[in-house]
């Protein structure tokens, strides 16, 4: 089963990733300007989020794994994704 939700213009999926190899990647949604508030604070380094499970994956500085992908840290808390104005 692929991860394809029918999404209205003003609704974001429960889970979304910026990694094209992830089953939660959606280029159409990512082409719009998306913001993520985590625990009430705007985050600009979110690689993936899940609203229902309450976590985000953020990049860990400039560190890279052996394949050249950014290292990420999974943080738990309240996740609020939204479309930015003009997005």
KABELMO-V677620 format. One record per pair of residues at least 4 apart in sequence whose ideal C-beta (glycine too) atoms are under 7 Angstrom apart, sorted by the first residue. I is the first residue (numbers start at 0). GAP is how many residues later the second one is. D is the distance in Angstrom with one decimal. If there is no record, write none. Layout:
# KABELMO-V677620
i-><I/I>
gap-><GAP/GAP>
d-><D/D>
This chain:
# KABELMO-V677620
i-><1/2/2/4/6/6/6/9/11/11/11/11/12/12/13/13/13/14/14/14/15/15/15/15/15/15/16/16/16/16/16/17/17/17/18/18/19/21/23/25/26/29/31/31/32/32/32/32/33/33/33/33/34/34/34/35/35/35/35/35/35/36/36/36/37/37/37/37/37/38/38/42/42/44/44/45/45/46/46/46/46/46/47/48/48/48/49/50/50/53/53/53/53/54/54/54/54/55/55/56/56/56/57/57/57/58/58/59/59/59/62/63/63/63/63/64/64/82>
gap-><21/20/21/8/4/6/22/73/4/17/22/69/13/16/36/37/38/9/34/35/8/10/13/32/33/65/5/7/8/30/31/12/29/30/6/28/5/26/24/4/4/4/51/55/50/51/53/54/47/49/50/53/7/47/49/7/10/13/20/43/45/4/5/43/5/18/37/39/41/38/39/13/15/13/14/10/12/10/11/12/23/25/9/7/30/32/5/28/30/22/23/24/25/19/20/21/24/19/23/15/16/17/14/15/17/11/13/11/12/13/8/4/5/6/7/4/6/4>
d-><6.7/4.7/5.5/5.3/5.4/6.2/6.8/6.9/6.7/6.9/7.0/4.6/6.8/7.0/6.5/5.1/5.1/4.8/6.8/4.4/5.8/6.4/6.5/6.9/6.1/7.0/3.8/4.2/5.1/6.8/4.0/6.4/5.4/6.9/6.0/6.6/5.2/6.9/6.7/6.2/6.2/6.9/5.8/4.3/6.7/4.2/6.5/3.2/6.2/6.2/7.0/6.7/6.4/5.3/4.9/5.2/4.6/5.8/6.6/6.7/5.1/6.5/5.8/4.1/4.8/5.2/6.8/5.8/5.9/4.3/5.6/6.7/6.4/4.8/4.6/5.1/5.7/4.7/6.6/6.1/7.0/5.2/4.3/4.6/5.1/6.1/5.5/5.0/6.7/5.7/6.2/6.4/6.1/5.5/6.4/5.0/7.0/5.5/5.8/4.2/7.0/5.3/6.3/5.8/6.3/4.5/5.9/4.4/6.3/5.1/4.3/5.5/6.5/6.1/6.6/5.1/5.8/4.5>
